Amino acid sequence: MKIVHRYLLREFLSLLGLSLVIFTSIYLLVEFFERVDDFIEHQARLVHALTYFFYRLPFIFTQTAPFAVLLATVLTLTLKARNQETTAMRCAGMSLVSIGKPMFWCAVAVSLFLVAAHEVVVPLANTLVDRTMREKVEGKEPRGVFRDNDLWYRDRESRIWHVRYFHRPTNSLHGVTIYMFDENHQVRRRLDAEHAFFEGGTWRFVNAYAHEFTPDGDVQYEHQATLLRTFPEEPGDFLELRKKPENMTLGEIYRFVQRAREHGLDDTRYTVDLQNKLAQPWVPILMVLIGLPLSLRPGRRSGTALGIAVTLGLSLAYFVILSLSLTAGYKGILPALLAAWTPNLVFAAGGAYLLASFPR
């Protein structure tokens, strides 16, 4: 590595660390003001509030890292340009690509780290965030788990519900089995149904089989095309257990999508989320590609304030494009692949244009 590259790398890494601290602090501050009413309402202990924010940090890092990379790139180059250091580099024969090489490879390393974080750390941390909020802050009793894309739920009368798929748009259950126990905790009745719909306070089970197990070991069952039963549980009780996309690995989301298709249900939202999870880790590379030519463009005034303004403007533009494209994907206006990757394609095209038009 050239001496000048080591110099730029050192400056970039120091600014990257500072940028991460700044963006993380801002995110935590906003999160605090969003949650403080909940903490006060439930009289949460300080340790539980701190635990919540500690578990929140991995997700915050993955959200802010791309824009911290952009800010570090812009500040590194604008500060060097202000001191005429980049002019000296250009006069020495260094191209724009050569100057930006340390930042580019750092962005690649950050992207690879984000891939690992999204698969290993973030899903577990987000699950602990939800559990801390639900059980420690709100004081709700844990009644179920989401495991291998199946919901297991113990209701208020100690029945065990096993649900293969919960469809959020219709609040319906699919692949349902309910185990009912006697006072000795032995299974005495079991209800299996292909689908279950909550209508007017009553559950309507479709293609249902009601089994009854007698003490002498015999099994009696009855099949009904439609069976109406009243249980105290509502769809919201199961919704709390279902994992959010950000709490799932790529494999879990993929299997969840396949499960929806098995039941003939609309899987659009989770398909879009799957593609978005694939697209997000590579944003830091795009931020370097677009920040590099913007920072060194001839005739452009250099300065810290302007560099921060450029970063904030590009970050806002990315979030707006991402929000619009994901919404279009969720509504079926755009294909899932295009909806998730549109912001990356726009920024890649913008970076390629700026690099191509940069004076040699």
N, C-alpha and C positions, 0 to 999 in steps of 0.2 A: 504494500500500500504506500502511495506517495505521501510525502510529509504533509502536503497541502490537504490531502484527503483525511489524514489523521487529525489535522487541525480542524477541518470542517465537521468531522464526525464528533469530536469532543464538544465543539460548540453546539452542535445540533442536539446531542444527547442531554446536555445540561438544560437547554431550553425545552426539550421534550418533557423532562421530569417536571420542570416548572409549569408547563402547560397542563400536564395531567393533574397536578395539584390544584391549579386554578379551576379547570373544568369540573373536576370531582367535587371541589368545595361548593361551586355554584349549584351543581346538581343536588348535592346533599342539603343545601340551604332551601332549595325549592321543595325537595321531598319533605323536609322537616315542617315547613309551613303547611303542606298538604296533609300531614299526618298528626300535627300537634293537637287538633281538636279531638281526634280519635283517642289519643293517649290521655287527654284530660277527661274526656267523657267516661272512659273505662277505668280511670284512676290507675293507669299503668305504672308499675315500678320503674325506676330509672334504669335498672339493669336490663329490663326487658326492652325498653326503648333503645338503649345502646346496642343490645343484641340484634334488634331489627336492622339498624343502620349498618352494623358490621357485616351481616349476611347480605346486605344490599350492595356492598362495595364491588363484588365481581361483576355484577350486571352493569353497574354505573361505569366501571372501567371499560367494558366492551362497547358501551354506547359513546363514550367520550374519547376513546383512544384515536379514532380516525381524525377527529377535529383537532386533537392535541398534536398529531403528526403534521397536520396542515399549518397550524399556528407556529410550530417549531420550525418548519421549512421556511415559511414566509419571514419570520423574524430573523432567522439565521442569515438569509440572503439579503434582506433589506438592511440589516445592520452592517453587513460586509460591503454592500453597495454604497452606503452612506460614507464609509471610511475609504472608499475607492479601492477596496481590496479585490472585489470582483472584476473591476476594470483591469487591475494588474494581472489577474489570472487570465483574462481574455487576451491581453496583450502578450502574455507568455505562451499563447497558443492553446489554452484550454477551452474546449467547447462547452456549451450549456450542458450537454449530457455528461461530460466529464466532471463538471462542477457539482452536478446533482447526484452523482453516483453514490456517495456515502448515504445520502438521505433516502435514495431509492432502495438500497439494500436493507437499510433499517426498517423502512416501511414493509418490505417483504417479510422481515423477521417478525414485525408486529402482527402482520396478517396471519402468519403461521401460528403465532401464539394465540391469536383470537380464535382460530379454527379449533385448537386444543381446548381453549377456555369454554367455548360454546358447547363442546361435547362432554367435558369432564366436570368443570368447576361450576359454571353458571347454572345448569339445571338443578344441581344439588343445592346450591346456595339459594336460588329462588324458591325451591320447595321449602327450605328452612325459614325463609322470609314469610311465606304464607302461613306456615305452621306456627311461627312465633306470634304473628298478628292474630290468628284465629284462636289459639289455645292459651297463650300467655297474656296477651293484651285484652282480647275480647272475652276470655274465660270460657270459651265453648268447649264442651267435652268432645274429645276425638271419637267419632263414631264409625269411621271407615277409612279405607285406603284405596289408592289407585295403583294397581300393580299389574305389570304385563298388559297394559291397556284395558284391564278389567276393573270395574268398580265393585268393591266389597263394602257393604254398609250394614251396620247393626242398628235397627230402629229402636224406638222408645219402648217397644214391647218385646225386645230381644230377638226379634226375627232377623235372619241374615238374608240380605239381598245380594245376589250376584248378577251384575249387569255387564253384558258384553260390549255395549256401545250406548252412549248417551248422546242424542242428537240435539244440540243446542237450539237451532232455529225453530224446532217444533216442540222442544221440551219433552221428547218421547224417549222411552227406554226400548232397547232391542236386545234380544237374546237374554230374557229375564228368568231367573230362578230364585224363588223365595223359600227359605227353610224355616219351618215353624217347630218349636221345641216344647216338650212337656216340662213339668216341674223337676224332673231328673236330668234335664238337659239332653234328652234323647230326641232325635228327629221323629216327629209323629205325622207331619204333613209337609208336602212339598208342592209348590205351584210352579209350573214351567209354562212360559208363554213366548211366542215369537216376537210380539211387540206389546208395549203398554203405553197408553195415552192417558193423560190427566185431563179430565173434563168435568168442570163444575164441582170440584171437590171429590170426585170419584175416579178411581183407576179403571180403565177399560182394557182388559187383557185380550189380545187377539190370538187365535189358535192356541188355546190354553189347555194344559193337562193338569188336573188336580189329583195328586197322589195322597193316599192315606196309609200309614204303616201301623198295623195292629200289633199289640203286645206279643202275639204268638209268631210274628215274623211274616205274616201275609201282607200283600200289597194290593190295595184297591185303587183304581184310578178312573177318572171320568174326563172325557174330552168335550170341550165346548168351543165353538167357533168364536164366540164372544162371551167374556165373563166379566161382570162388574163387581168390584170389591172396594170397600172404603177403608183406607189406611190413613193414619195421621201424617204420613210422609207426603211431601210435595216435590215437584221437580227441582226447586231451589236447594233442597237438601242434598241432592246428588250433584248438582252443579258445583257446589263448594268443593267436592272431592275430585272433580275432573281436572286433569293437569292442563295448565295453559301452555301454549306453544313454546314460550320462553323457558318453561320448566322441563322441557323434553329434549332428548337428544335427536339427532337426525333419524336414527333407526326407529325410535319410538314414534316420531311423527309419521314416518313412512308406514309403519305397521298400523297406526291409527287410521291413516287414509285408506289402507287396504281393508281394514275392518269396516269402514263406512261403505265401501264399494260392495263388500260381501252382503250387506243388508240393503243394497240398492238405494243408498242415501246420498245426498249432495255432499261432496267432500271438498268443495271449492275453497272454503276458507283455510282449511288445513293444508291443502295443496299449495296455496299462495304462501302460507307461512313456511312451508318446507323449502320452497324456492328462495324465500327471503332469508332464511337461515343459511342457505348456501351462498347467497350474494354478499351478505354484510361483512364477513371477515376481510374481503379484498378492497374495501373502501380506502384504507390508508394508502395503498399504492396509487390509487386514482388521485388522492389529495396531493401527493407529491408531484405527480405528472402535471396537474393543473396549477399547483402553487409555484412550481419552479419557473416557468416562463413568465408568469404574472409578476413575480418578485423582481426579475431582472430585465423587464421590458425597457428598452431605451426610451428616454424622455419622460420616464415615470418618476415622480417624486418618491423618495425613500424615507421611511420613518416608522417608528414603533407604532404610533397611533394609526397610521394608514395601514400598516400590516395587520393590526388587530381588526380594523374595519373590514379589510378584505376577507379575513378569516371568518368573521361573523356573517358577512354577506353570503359567502359560499356555503357556510354551514346551514344558514337559513334556507338558501336555495335548494340544497340537497334534501332537507327535511320536508319542504313543501312538495317537491317532485315525488319524494318517496310516499308521503301521505296520500297524494292524489292518485298515484299509480296503484298503491295497495288497495285503496278504496274502490278503484275501478276493477281491480282483480276480484275483490270480495263480492262485488255486485255482478260479476260475470261479463263486464264490458270488455276487459282485456284478458287474454289467456294468462294463466298463473305464471308461466315462465317470463312472459313479457312484463307483467305487472311488477314482479319482484326485481327484475334486472334493468328496468328502464332508467332509474337514477344512475346506475353504474354505467350504462351505455351512453347516457347524456354527458356525464363527466368525462368518460373516456374519449368521446368524440371531441369535447371541448379541449381537453388536454392535448390530443393529437393535433388539432388545428393550431393551437397556440405554439406547440413545439415546431410544427411545420413552417409556420409563418415567422418564427424567431430569426432575426438576422444572423447569418453565419459569421 
